[in-house]
Structures are given as structure tokens and as C-alpha cells.
Amino acid sequence: MEARIFQLDAFSSRSFAGNPAAVMLFESYPDDGVCQALANENNLAETAFLVAEGGDFRIRWFTPTVEVPLCGHATLASAAVVLERLETDRESVVFHSASGPLTVRRAERGYLMDFPARQCEPMKPPENLADVLGVPVEETAWDGFNIIAVLASADDVRCLSPDLRAIQSMACAGVIVTAPGDGENDCVSRYFAPAKGIPEDPATGGAHCALTPYWAERLGKNEIYAFQTSARGGELRCRLLGDRVELQGECVFYLEGIARW
């Protein structure tokens, strides 16, 4: 068997930054086990699998270990593949997914993604959370999938060296750590999801589905500039639109070819 494959750096305007994603094209989906094996072979945070469906596309996302219900950076990468390689005369594309239809359209810089917002509810923190992160936690919230830990400063987020094994044992998909931004950014964050086979995700669209409404309310504005302060870094412009969020980011192509197995 074979499939076209692309690898892109998402949420970045330059190579070797942002979050690498693989995008693979199929006429119909192979067995789930094949998808999982391919994602494991690609060894990236996520691989997106695309199948054309009328004028739209069906999309699924796999980490090296599990299928996930939503992935922002691999959707951004998939839109770049469709709009820059497959159908260059298009201005937008709709991906049908486990999280509903996701529309991505061209922007002056990069692409705009329309995603469902994740409302955050205050939660009592796990009693060992501060020890796991190695820093005091000012506030915690739950977005339906992840624990959100709010720290005092951007430097606290940058300097984190958490206990990933302890995070993996928690009853959550992952831990989003965030703080008020400094410089040009309204907020900063990092995302740890070892239970999904991702020790640290470099730039995470799904996390900003929760961070956008959280920081929009806290800062009193509906548009925020966010920076994911991982080693690679990730740049996102986020807007809250009712029960949806609009995430804007850029992509850089790195690899294009044919996968055979």
C-alpha cells in the first residue's frame, strides 16, 4: 500500500519551530490498526488522515499511541496541504471530524480555523499538583479533557520541568499550564499529555480552545495573542466568537513524498 504524505511545521512562520504534523491522503480509510501503525511510524505528536468527501474532507487524528477527538495543529497543516497543494484555487476547506465540521480559510497571514470553544469550570486541584509541576499553582480549572493550571508568571511556565510520570497517572488527557503573558503576548502556555503518547506538545490548537475563553474573560477582551513557550515555540492569534473560537496560525512545508508499506 502507499499514500501521499506531507510533513509541516504548524503555528510557525519558519522551519524547525511550531509543531510538526504529518498529513496522509487516502481514497478511503484503512483499518484503525494501520492508521495507528502509520502514526507511530511517523513518530510525531499527530498524524492527520484525510479522505475526500464531496467537496469537503473527512479528517481523523492519531498520536503515536491513540486516536484523539480534536487536533488543531494537524488540522492547520491539513488545510495548508489542501489549499497549497491539492486545490490551490480554493479559499477555504471544511473538515468533518469527531468534533463536528471544522472550517479553515485563508488569511492575510496563514489560515483561520473555526473550532468549538471549551468552557472552563473551576476545580479543586489534585493535592500533589504543585509538587508535580514544581511550582506553586494559583488557580485550576477543567475544560472537559484537561486540567488547566494557572501560574503567577510567564517565567514560571518557561522554566517548568514537571514530573511527566505523575502527570500520566492523573485522570485527565493532559495538563495545560498557563500564565499572563509578557512582552507582546497576552498569555503563555505549555501542554503536557504523556497519557496520549505526547510528553510535551510544542504548539496545541486544542488547548487554545479552552485558553481563549479563559483569558478572554479574565482580560476582558475577545481577541488575544498567545505564545506556547515550548522549546520550539508556537504563535497563535485567538478570537472568541460565542461558543466558537477562531485560531489563526501559519504553516511551513518541510517534507513531501510517498509512504509505502
C-alpha positions as CSV (number, residue, x, y, z in Angstrom):
1,M,0.0,0.0,0.0
2,E,1.0,3.6,-0.4
3,A,-0.2,7.1,0.3
4,R,0.9,10.7,-0.3
5,I,2.4,12.2,2.9
6,F,3.4,15.7,3.9
7,Q,5.1,17.0,7.0
8,L,4.7,20.6,8.0
9,D,5.6,22.8,10.9
10,A,2.3,24.3,12.2
11,F,1.8,27.5,14.2
12,S,5.0,28.9,12.9
13,S,6.3,31.2,10.2
14,R,9.7,29.5,10.0
15,S,11.1,26.0,9.7
16,F,12.1,24.0,12.8
17,A,9.6,25.8,15.1
18,G,6.0,25.3,15.9
19,N,4.5,21.8,16.0
20,P,5.4,19.2,13.3
21,A,2.4,17.3,11.9
22,A,2.1,14.6,9.2
23,V,-0.8,14.7,6.8
24,M,-1.6,11.5,4.8
25,L,-4.1,11.2,1.9
26,F,-6.3,8.2,1.3
27,E,-9.2,7.3,-1.0
28,S,-10.8,5.5,1.9
29,Y,-9.7,4.9,5.4
30,P,-7.5,1.8,6.1
31,D,-8.1,-0.2,9.2
32,D,-7.7,1.6,12.5
33,G,-4.7,-0.5,13.3
34,V,-3.0,0.6,10.1
35,C,-3.7,4.3,10.9
36,Q,-2.2,3.8,14.4
37,A,0.9,2.0,13.0
38,L,1.5,4.8,10.5
39,A,1.1,7.4,13.2
40,N,3.6,5.5,15.4
41,E,6.0,5.2,12.4
42,N,5.8,8.9,11.7
43,N,6.6,9.5,15.4
44,L,5.1,13.0,15.5
45,A,2.6,14.4,18.0
46,E,-0.2,13.9,15.5
47,T,-0.8,12.5,12.1
48,A,-3.9,13.6,10.2
49,F,-5.6,11.2,7.8
50,L,-7.7,12.8,5.1
51,V,-10.3,11.3,2.8
52,A,-12.1,13.4,0.2
53,E,-15.9,13.6,0.8
54,G,-17.7,15.5,-1.9
55,G,-16.2,19.0,-1.9
56,D,-15.0,18.6,1.7
57,F,-12.7,16.2,3.6
58,R,-13.1,13.7,6.4
59,I,-10.3,14.0,8.9
60,R,-9.0,11.8,11.8
61,W,-6.0,12.4,14.0
62,F,-3.7,9.8,15.7
63,T,-0.9,10.3,18.1
64,P,1.8,7.6,18.2
65,T,-0.4,5.7,20.7
66,V,-4.1,6.8,20.4
67,E,-6.7,8.4,18.2
68,V,-7.8,11.8,19.5
69,P,-11.1,13.7,19.0
70,L,-9.6,17.0,18.1
71,C,-6.2,18.3,17.0
72,G,-5.5,21.9,16.0
73,H,-2.0,21.9,14.6
74,A,-2.6,18.9,12.3
75,T,-5.9,20.5,11.1
76,L,-3.9,23.6,10.2
77,A,-1.4,21.5,8.4
78,S,-4.1,19.6,6.6
79,A,-5.6,22.9,5.4
80,A,-2.3,24.0,4.0
81,V,-2.0,20.8,2.1
82,V,-5.4,21.2,0.6
83,L,-5.1,24.9,-0.2
84,E,-1.5,25.0,-1.3
85,R,-1.0,21.6,-2.9
86,L,-4.3,19.9,-3.9
87,E,-6.7,22.7,-4.8
88,T,-4.9,26.0,-5.0
89,D,-7.9,28.0,-6.3
90,R,-9.9,27.4,-3.1
91,E,-10.2,29.9,-0.3
92,S,-11.5,27.6,2.4
93,V,-12.0,23.9,3.2
94,V,-14.3,22.0,5.6
95,F,-13.1,19.0,7.5
96,H,-15.7,16.7,9.0
97,S,-14.5,15.2,12.3
98,A,-15.4,13.6,15.6
99,S,-15.7,17.2,16.9
100,G,-18.1,18.3,14.1
101,P,-17.3,20.3,11.0
102,L,-14.2,22.4,11.1
103,T,-13.8,25.2,8.6
104,V,-10.4,26.6,7.7
105,R,-10.0,29.6,5.4
106,R,-7.1,31.6,4.1
107,A,-6.0,34.7,5.9
108,E,-3.6,37.5,5.1
109,R,-1.1,35.6,7.2
110,G,-1.6,31.9,7.3
111,Y,-5.1,30.4,8.0
112,L,-8.1,30.9,10.2
113,M,-9.6,27.8,11.9
114,D,-13.2,27.7,13.3
115,F,-13.2,25.4,16.3
116,P,-15.6,24.7,19.2
117,A,-14.8,26.6,22.4
118,R,-14.2,24.6,25.6
119,Q,-15.6,26.4,28.6
120,C,-13.6,26.1,31.8
121,E,-15.0,25.2,35.2
122,P,-13.2,25.9,38.4
123,M,-11.9,22.7,40.0
124,K,-10.2,21.6,43.2
125,P,-6.6,20.8,42.2
126,P,-5.1,17.4,42.7
127,E,-3.4,17.6,46.1
128,N,0.0,16.9,44.6
129,L,-0.3,19.2,41.6
130,A,2.2,21.8,42.8
131,D,4.7,19.1,43.6
132,V,4.2,17.5,40.2
133,L,4.8,20.8,38.4
134,G,7.5,22.0,40.9
135,V,5.9,25.5,41.2
136,P,3.0,27.0,43.2
137,V,-0.3,26.9,41.3
138,E,-2.6,30.0,41.7
139,E,-5.8,28.5,40.1
140,T,-7.0,25.4,38.5
141,A,-9.8,24.7,36.0
142,W,-11.3,21.8,34.0
143,D,-12.1,22.1,30.3
144,G,-13.7,18.7,29.9
145,F,-10.5,16.9,29.0
146,N,-7.5,18.7,30.6
147,I,-6.5,20.2,33.9
148,I,-5.6,23.9,33.5
149,A,-3.0,25.1,36.0
150,V,-2.6,28.9,36.2
151,L,0.8,30.1,37.4
152,A,1.9,33.5,38.6
153,S,4.2,34.5,35.7
154,A,5.4,33.6,32.2
155,D,8.8,32.8,33.6
156,D,7.3,30.1,35.8
157,V,5.8,28.5,32.7
158,R,9.0,28.7,30.8
159,C,11.1,27.2,33.5
160,L,8.8,24.2,34.3
161,S,10.3,20.7,34.5
162,P,7.3,18.7,35.6
163,D,7.1,15.0,36.7
164,L,5.7,13.5,33.5
165,R,5.2,10.1,35.0
166,A,3.0,11.7,37.7
167,I,1.0,13.6,35.0
168,Q,0.5,10.4,33.1
169,S,-1.2,8.8,36.1
170,M,-3.7,11.7,36.5
171,A,-7.3,11.3,35.5
172,C,-7.1,13.7,32.5
173,A,-6.0,13.8,28.9
174,G,-3.2,16.3,29.8
175,V,-2.2,19.3,31.8
176,I,-2.3,22.8,30.3
177,V,0.0,25.2,32.2
178,T,-0.6,28.9,31.6
179,A,0.1,32.4,32.9
180,P,-0.3,36.0,31.9
181,G,1.9,36.9,29.0
182,D,4.8,39.3,28.9
183,G,6.0,41.4,26.0
184,E,3.6,41.3,23.0
185,N,1.7,38.2,24.3
186,D,-1.5,38.2,26.3
187,C,-0.8,34.7,27.7
188,V,1.7,31.9,27.5
189,S,1.2,28.2,28.0
190,R,2.7,24.7,27.7
191,Y,0.9,21.4,27.3
192,F,1.9,18.0,28.7
193,A,0.0,14.9,27.6
194,P,2.1,11.8,28.3
195,A,-1.1,9.6,28.6
196,K,-1.6,10.3,24.9
197,G,2.0,9.5,24.0
198,I,3.0,13.2,23.9
199,P,5.3,14.2,26.7
200,E,5.1,17.8,25.7
201,D,3.2,19.1,22.7
202,P,5.1,22.1,21.2
203,A,2.1,24.1,19.9
204,T,-1.5,23.0,20.6
205,G,-4.6,24.3,18.9
206,G,-6.9,22.2,21.1
207,A,-5.5,23.7,24.3
208,H,-6.3,27.1,23.0
209,C,-10.0,26.1,22.5
210,A,-10.0,26.4,26.3
211,L,-7.4,29.1,26.9
212,T,-9.2,31.5,24.6
213,P,-12.4,31.7,26.6
214,Y,-10.5,31.6,29.9
215,W,-8.2,34.5,29.0
216,A,-10.9,36.4,27.1
217,E,-12.9,36.6,30.3
218,R,-10.0,37.3,32.6
219,L,-8.6,40.0,30.3
220,G,-11.9,41.5,29.3
221,K,-11.3,41.2,25.5
222,N,-12.3,38.7,22.8
223,E,-9.0,38.7,20.9
224,I,-5.7,37.5,22.4
225,Y,-2.2,36.8,21.2
226,A,-0.9,33.6,22.7
227,F,2.5,32.0,22.7
228,Q,3.1,28.4,23.6
229,T,6.5,28.6,25.2
230,S,7.8,25.1,24.5
231,A,11.4,24.6,23.2
232,R,10.1,25.0,19.6
233,G,7.5,27.7,20.4
234,G,4.1,28.3,18.9
235,E,2.4,31.5,17.8
236,L,-1.4,31.8,17.8
237,R,-3.9,34.6,17.3
238,C,-7.1,33.7,19.1
239,R,-10.6,35.1,18.9
240,L,-13.7,34.2,21.0
241,L,-16.9,34.1,18.9
242,G,-19.7,32.9,21.2
243,D,-19.4,29.2,21.5
244,R,-16.6,29.0,18.9
245,V,-13.0,30.1,18.8
246,E,-11.1,31.3,15.8
247,L,-7.4,30.3,15.8
248,Q,-5.0,31.9,13.3
249,G,-1.6,30.5,12.5
250,E,0.9,29.8,9.8
251,C,2.5,26.7,8.4
252,V,5.8,25.8,6.7
253,F,6.2,22.7,4.4
254,Y,9.1,20.5,5.4
255,L,8.6,17.2,3.6
256,E,6.5,15.8,0.7
257,G,6.6,12.3,-0.7
258,I,5.0,8.8,-0.9
259,A,4.8,6.4,2.1
260,R,4.9,2.7,1.2
261,W,4.3,-0.3,3.4
